[in-house]
Amino acid sequence: MTLIAHELRLLLRSRMAVLTLLLVTLLSIAAVAAGMAEIARQRDVIARIQPKQAQDTASIAAWVDKTKDAGNAAYYSFHATWDTPAPLAFAALGLRDVAPYILRVRALGLEAQLYDGEAFNPELALPGRFDFAFVLVYLTPLFVIALFHDMVSGEREAGRLRMLDAIAGSGRHLWARRVALRGGLLFVALGTPLTIGAILSHVPGILLLAVLGMTAFYLAFWIGVTLLIGRLRWSSVANAATLAGLWLVLTLVLPTLAHVAINQAVPVGQGVELTLAQREAVNRAWDIPRDATMRAFYAGHPEWQDSPPLTDAFHYKWYFAFHQVGDESVAQQVDAYRRGIETRDAAARTIGWLLPSVGVQAVLTRLAKTDMQAQLAYQDRIRAFHKRLRDFYYGYLFTDKPFGKADFDKAPRFDG
């Protein structure tokens, strides 16, 4: 402990080392605070959408109660869905920064509603928002370089290296103490704010330990890289320049090239293309005989085929039927789009075994439930809820059952 204390005193005499550790601590605190503030904002938005939803439903119910028309209720009623953030989401916001976490849906065609607001390519959102994952993956290697690039070469340039190697009890033990001390201080600077944020966010202990373990692994990787470069007996400036180049290649250049290669190897259209295809199918229904639409609908949903036949008057069951037929007409495209996204995501995770920066970020977003798998799971919950909505309203539309104010309370509720 005396030797460690002595090394600590020596380290604290270095203004660069003190500033580096202080900056790491401040950035870690800022990242955790920013992540927690963003998640708190999202939780507040989710909490406020439900009372607003109740107000909208009440106003629509008062109007629909006069006509008892289930079609009006189904057409004008929006139903809120939301993706509640996981406790660890503050540490790695992932796709929550770019993908919708609230979506209000109607019983109409779902595909157009799912992708109508898409205006980004999530696979290309590489660095992401400023959060703990950003600090760990992109900035921490720079701090490791600052603390370790001249650990040996600096002593050589100062003329002390031979003396240190000659002192009894030094040698490997000396360098091991210095590596452990500097690495440990970096870990504490990163891990302490994270731990406090995790406790305040009620993160399960096992998840916190996993993130801390990932932090230690990533630090160890970059410390190992700096030590390997240090063994080449170059000058401190040459070490720093080489390590900065490696940081640029390993954290930015190669991950970007890998994502571009994945996008080229696994071509996937945009979700808005599904929206356009579904809308074309829906719009086509206005130009063909209504009986053709109803036959296509009943073929897939025979449970409603005993519904009274259509008359010349407009009926909402025809309108909702061709919206569902429109969804079903693009089902194969939807499956292909989903498979393409999943294939890209799996390929990106595979790259993580080769590029630690990609792998660490992938693991953090998976633990935080903010990755592509979490976003697809949210879409699956929306689809399941939308099916319940359709089945509920169809029970009124296809039997001409009156829909009154009290029936709004019977509608399915999204349970998150």
C-alpha distance (Angstrom), angle and dihedral (degrees) to the residues before:
residue distance angle dihedral
M1 . . .
T2 3.81 . .
L3 3.80 90.6 .
I4 3.81 91.2 48.2
A5 3.80 90.5 49.8
H6 3.78 89.7 50.1
E7 3.81 91.7 50.8
L8 3.79 89.5 48.2
R9 3.82 91.0 54.0
L10 3.79 90.2 50.3
L11 3.78 91.6 48.5
L12 3.78 93.3 49.5
R13 3.79 89.9 54.5
S14 3.79 88.0 66.6
R15 3.78 108.7 88.5
M16 3.81 90.7 -160.7
A17 3.81 92.3 54.1
V18 3.81 92.7 47.9
L19 3.80 92.6 48.0
T20 3.81 90.9 47.2
L21 3.80 93.6 52.1
L22 3.79 91.6 43.8
L23 3.81 91.5 50.1
V24 3.81 92.0 48.5
T25 3.79 89.9 51.7
L26 3.80 93.8 47.9
L27 3.80 93.4 46.8
S28 3.79 91.5 47.9
I29 3.80 90.8 50.0
A30 3.80 91.3 47.1
A31 3.80 92.7 47.7
V32 3.80 93.7 49.4
A33 3.81 91.6 45.2
A34 3.82 91.9 48.1
G35 3.79 91.7 48.6
M36 3.79 92.9 48.5
A37 3.82 91.0 47.7
E38 3.81 91.6 51.6
I39 3.80 93.2 48.1
A40 3.81 90.3 46.7
R41 3.81 88.7 52.3
Q42 3.80 91.5 50.2
R43 3.79 91.9 48.3
D44 3.81 89.4 50.3
V45 3.80 91.4 51.2
I46 3.80 90.7 49.6
A47 3.81 90.8 48.9
R48 3.82 92.1 50.0
I49 3.80 95.6 47.6
Q50 3.81 93.4 65.5
P51 3.85 98.2 58.5
K52 3.82 88.0 43.7
Q53 3.78 88.8 51.9
A54 3.80 90.5 52.6
Q55 3.82 91.2 51.9
D56 3.80 92.5 50.8
T57 3.78 91.6 48.1
A58 3.80 91.8 50.1
S59 3.81 92.6 53.2
I60 3.81 92.5 47.4
A61 3.81 91.3 45.9
A62 3.82 92.0 55.4
W63 3.80 90.1 54.3
V64 3.83 97.7 41.4
D65 3.80 90.9 48.7
K66 3.80 88.3 69.6
T67 3.81 94.5 58.3
K68 3.83 100.4 27.0
D69 3.81 87.2 -145.1
A70 3.81 112.3 154.3
G71 3.81 89.5 -164.1
N72 3.79 91.8 62.8
A73 3.80 90.2 47.8
A74 3.79 92.4 50.7
Y75 3.81 95.1 43.0
Y76 3.78 99.5 47.2
S77 3.81 100.3 35.0
F78 3.79 116.9 97.0
H79 3.78 117.9 -163.4
A80 3.80 120.3 -155.4
T81 3.79 122.9 -130.9
W82 3.78 124.4 -177.7
D83 3.77 141.7 -177.6
T84 3.80 107.8 -135.3
P85 3.83 110.8 -146.0
A86 3.78 118.1 -114.3
P87 3.83 117.3 -118.5
L88 3.82 91.9 -105.1
A89 3.82 94.7 48.2
F90 3.82 91.5 101.1
A91 3.81 90.3 69.0
A92 3.81 96.2 53.8
L93 3.80 115.0 17.0
G94 3.80 92.5 -176.7
L95 3.80 114.0 163.7
R96 3.80 92.5 -6.3
D97 3.79 84.6 83.9
V98 3.82 93.5 60.9
A99 3.81 109.0 15.6
P100 3.82 122.5 74.7
Y101 3.79 115.3 -99.9
I102 3.82 92.8 -174.7
L103 3.80 124.5 49.6
R104 3.79 127.3 171.7
V105 3.80 111.4 -152.4
R106 3.78 136.5 -172.9
A107 3.80 129.2 -154.1
L108 3.81 89.0 -100.4
G109 3.80 124.8 99.0
L110 3.78 108.3 -36.1
E111 3.79 103.4 -158.3
A112 3.79 93.3 64.4
Q113 3.79 89.8 49.9
L114 3.80 94.8 48.7
Y115 3.79 96.2 53.6
D116 3.80 103.4 23.5
G117 3.80 92.7 99.6
E118 3.77 96.8 43.1
A119 3.79 110.1 126.4
F120 3.82 102.9 150.7
N121 3.76 143.5 58.3
P122 3.81 105.3 -123.5
E123 3.80 93.8 -164.1
L124 3.80 89.9 64.0
A125 3.81 96.0 51.3
L126 3.79 91.3 102.0
P127 3.81 112.5 159.6
G128 3.79 95.3 27.6
R129 3.79 130.1 -173.2
F130 3.80 124.0 -25.1
D131 3.80 103.6 -87.4
F132 3.78 138.2 127.2
A133 3.81 91.9 -78.1
F134 3.81 89.6 54.8
V135 3.80 92.5 50.2
L136 3.80 92.3 46.7
V137 3.80 98.8 44.5
Y138 3.80 102.5 36.1
L139 3.82 108.5 22.1
T140 3.80 105.5 31.0
P141 3.83 94.1 69.1
L142 3.82 88.5 58.7
F143 3.79 90.6 54.4
V144 3.79 90.7 48.1
I145 3.80 88.5 52.9
A146 3.80 91.0 49.3
L147 3.81 92.8 52.7
F148 3.80 100.9 38.3
H149 3.81 109.5 29.0
D150 3.83 93.7 86.7
M151 3.78 100.4 28.2
V152 3.82 92.2 113.2
S153 3.80 102.4 13.2
G154 3.81 90.7 52.4
E155 3.79 90.7 57.3
R156 3.81 90.0 47.4
E157 3.80 92.6 50.7
A158 3.82 90.3 47.8
G159 3.84 90.4 52.6
R160 3.82 94.7 -117.9
L161 3.81 101.1 105.4
R162 3.83 97.5 89.1
M163 3.77 91.2 46.1
L164 3.79 92.0 50.7
D165 3.80 91.5 48.7
A166 3.79 90.7 48.8
I167 3.80 96.1 51.0
A168 3.79 111.1 100.5
G169 3.77 113.2 -108.3
S170 3.77 94.8 19.9
G171 3.79 123.9 92.5
R172 3.78 112.9 83.1
H173 3.80 93.2 2.9
L174 3.79 91.1 57.1
W175 3.79 94.7 51.5
A176 3.80 91.5 42.6
R177 3.82 90.1 54.6
R178 3.79 91.8 49.0
V179 3.80 93.7 47.6
A180 3.80 91.8 47.0
L181 3.81 92.4 47.0
R182 3.79 96.6 48.3
G183 3.79 93.6 41.0
G184 3.79 91.2 46.7
L185 3.79 92.9 50.9
L186 3.81 90.6 50.0
F187 3.79 90.1 49.7
V188 3.80 91.7 50.1
A189 3.81 91.4 47.8
L190 3.80 90.4 52.9
G191 3.78 99.8 35.0
T192 3.79 102.2 45.4
P193 3.83 97.5 64.0
L194 3.80 89.3 41.6
T195 3.80 91.8 52.0
I196 3.81 92.3 48.8
G197 3.81 90.9 48.7
A198 3.80 91.0 47.5
I199 3.80 92.3 51.6
L200 3.80 91.3 49.0
S201 3.81 89.8 47.9
H202 3.83 93.0 48.6
V203 3.79 93.7 -119.9
P204 3.83 112.3 177.0
G205 3.78 112.1 -105.0
I206 3.80 94.1 -120.9
L207 3.81 91.0 57.0
L208 3.79 92.2 48.7
L209 3.81 90.4 50.6
A210 3.81 89.7 49.8
V211 3.80 92.0 53.2
L212 3.79 92.3 45.4
G213 3.79 89.0 49.5
M214 3.81 90.4 50.7
T215 3.81 88.9 49.5
A216 3.80 91.1 52.2
F217 3.81 91.3 47.5
Y218 3.80 93.0 51.3
L219 3.80 91.7 47.4
A220 3.80 90.4 49.3
F221 3.81 91.1 51.1
W222 3.80 94.1 53.9
I223 3.80 93.4 40.8
G224 3.80 87.6 53.1
V225 3.81 90.9 50.9
T226 3.81 92.3 50.8
L227 3.80 91.7 48.0
L228 3.79 91.4 50.9
I229 3.79 91.1 51.8
G230 3.81 89.1 46.3
R231 3.80 90.5 58.7
L232 3.81 90.0 64.3
R233 3.83 88.8 77.1
W234 3.79 93.4 -129.1
S235 3.78 124.3 148.6
S236 3.79 120.3 -85.1
V237 3.80 90.9 -108.6
A238 3.79 91.8 51.5
N239 3.82 90.3 48.2
A240 3.81 91.9 51.0
A241 3.80 93.4 47.3
T242 3.81 92.9 47.9
L243 3.80 93.1 47.5
A244 3.81 91.8 47.2
G245 3.80 88.4 53.6
L246 3.81 91.0 49.4
W247 3.81 90.0 49.4
L248 3.80 90.7 52.4
V249 3.80 92.5 48.5
L250 3.81 98.2 42.5
T251 3.80 99.2 42.4
L252 3.82 104.0 32.0
V253 3.80 116.7 10.1
L254 3.81 101.8 44.0
P255 3.84 95.7 40.3
T256 3.81 90.0 50.0
L257 3.80 92.6 48.1
A258 3.80 90.1 46.4
H259 3.80 92.3 52.9
V260 3.79 91.3 47.5
A261 3.81 89.6 49.9
I262 3.81 90.9 49.7
N263 3.80 91.1 50.2
Q264 3.80 90.2 50.9
A265 3.80 93.9 45.6
V266 3.81 94.4 45.6
P267 3.81 107.4 37.0
V268 3.79 112.2 -160.1
G269 3.78 125.9 175.6
Q270 3.77 124.3 -135.3
G271 3.79 121.6 -89.7
V272 3.79 89.0 -119.8
E273 3.81 87.4 68.6
L274 3.80 88.2 62.4
T275 3.79 88.8 50.4
L276 3.80 91.5 53.9
A277 3.81 92.8 46.1
Q278 3.80 91.8 49.9
R279 3.79 92.2 47.5
E280 3.78 91.6 50.3
A281 3.80 89.4 54.6
V282 3.81 90.5 47.4
N283 3.80 93.9 48.1
R284 3.80 90.9 48.1
A285 3.81 89.2 62.2
W286 3.81 89.9 70.0
D287 3.82 89.8 61.4
I288 3.81 100.7 48.0
P289 3.82 130.9 66.5
R290 3.78 112.1 -78.2
D291 3.79 90.9 -131.5
A292 3.80 89.4 62.6
T293 3.78 89.8 55.9
M294 3.78 92.8 47.6
R295 3.81 92.4 49.0
A296 3.81 90.1 52.6
F297 3.79 90.2 48.1
Y298 3.82 95.6 47.0
A299 3.81 90.5 48.1
G300 3.76 89.0 65.2
H301 3.81 96.7 32.6
P302 3.80 108.0 36.6
E303 3.81 91.4 164.4
W304 3.83 88.3 79.7
Q305 3.79 99.4 42.4
D306 3.82 92.9 101.9
S307 3.80 89.5 64.6
P308 3.84 113.6 125.9
P309 3.83 111.2 -88.3
L310 3.78 120.5 -99.7
T311 3.79 121.2 -97.4
D312 3.79 128.1 -156.2
A313 3.79 89.9 -86.0
F314 3.78 120.9 91.5
H315 3.79 113.7 -94.6
Y316 3.76 125.7 -171.0
K317 3.80 93.0 -140.1
W318 3.79 88.7 68.9
Y319 3.80 90.4 47.9
F320 3.81 93.6 51.2
A321 3.80 91.1 41.4
F322 3.79 93.4 59.4
H323 3.79 90.6 46.4
Q324 3.79 89.4 56.2
V325 3.80 91.3 44.6
G326 3.81 86.5 51.5
D327 3.80 90.2 54.9
E328 3.78 91.6 47.6
S329 3.81 91.8 49.0
V330 3.82 90.2 64.0
A331 3.81 96.2 39.5
Q332 3.80 93.3 110.3
Q333 3.81 91.3 49.1
V334 3.79 89.6 49.5
D335 3.80 91.2 51.4
A336 3.81 91.2 48.2
Y337 3.81 90.8 49.0
R338 3.80 91.1 49.6
R339 3.81 92.9 47.8
G340 3.80 90.5 49.0
I341 3.80 92.8 51.7
E342 3.81 91.3 47.2
T343 3.81 91.1 48.2
R344 3.79 91.1 51.5
D345 3.77 91.1 47.8
A346 3.81 92.1 49.8
A347 3.81 90.7 48.7
A348 3.80 90.9 50.8
R349 3.81 90.4 51.9
T350 3.80 89.6 49.9
I351 3.80 89.9 54.3
G352 3.79 86.3 55.7
W353 3.80 88.7 72.2
L354 3.81 88.3 62.1
L355 3.81 101.2 34.9
P356 3.81 113.1 46.2
S357 3.81 92.4 -160.6
V358 3.81 90.8 59.2
G359 3.79 93.4 41.3
V360 3.81 95.3 50.0
Q361 3.79 92.1 48.0
A362 3.81 90.9 48.0
V363 3.80 92.4 50.8
L364 3.81 92.9 46.9
T365 3.81 93.8 50.7
R366 3.81 90.5 46.0
L367 3.81 91.7 52.1
A368 3.81 89.7 45.5
K369 3.84 91.4 46.6
T370 3.77 91.8 -127.9
D371 3.82 99.5 115.7
M372 3.80 131.7 101.0
Q373 3.81 91.7 -85.5
A374 3.81 89.8 57.9
Q375 3.81 91.3 48.4
L376 3.81 91.8 50.6
A377 3.80 89.7 47.7
Y378 3.82 88.7 54.9
Q379 3.80 89.6 52.1
D380 3.81 89.3 50.9
R381 3.81 90.1 53.9
I382 3.80 89.6 50.0
R383 3.80 90.8 51.0
A384 3.80 92.1 50.0
F385 3.81 91.0 48.6
H386 3.80 92.1 46.7
K387 3.80 90.5 53.5
R388 3.80 89.4 53.7
L389 3.81 89.2 50.3
R390 3.78 92.9 51.4
D391 3.80 93.0 47.3
F392 3.79 90.0 49.6
Y393 3.80 96.2 51.4
Y394 3.80 93.7 39.0
G395 3.80 87.9 60.8
Y396 3.81 86.7 66.2
L397 3.82 101.3 32.3
F398 3.79 98.7 51.4
T399 3.80 94.8 42.9
D400 3.81 96.7 41.3
K401 3.78 88.6 -124.2
P402 3.83 113.1 167.4
F403 3.79 114.8 -109.3
G404 3.79 114.1 -147.4
K405 3.76 137.4 176.7
A406 3.80 93.0 -86.7
D407 3.80 91.4 55.8
F408 3.78 91.9 67.2
D409 3.80 88.4 70.9
K410 3.80 89.2 58.0
A411 3.81 93.6 58.6
P412 3.82 116.6 111.9
R413 3.78 117.9 -92.5
F414 3.78 124.5 -143.0
D415 3.79 108.7 -120.6
G416 3.81 99.2 -165.2
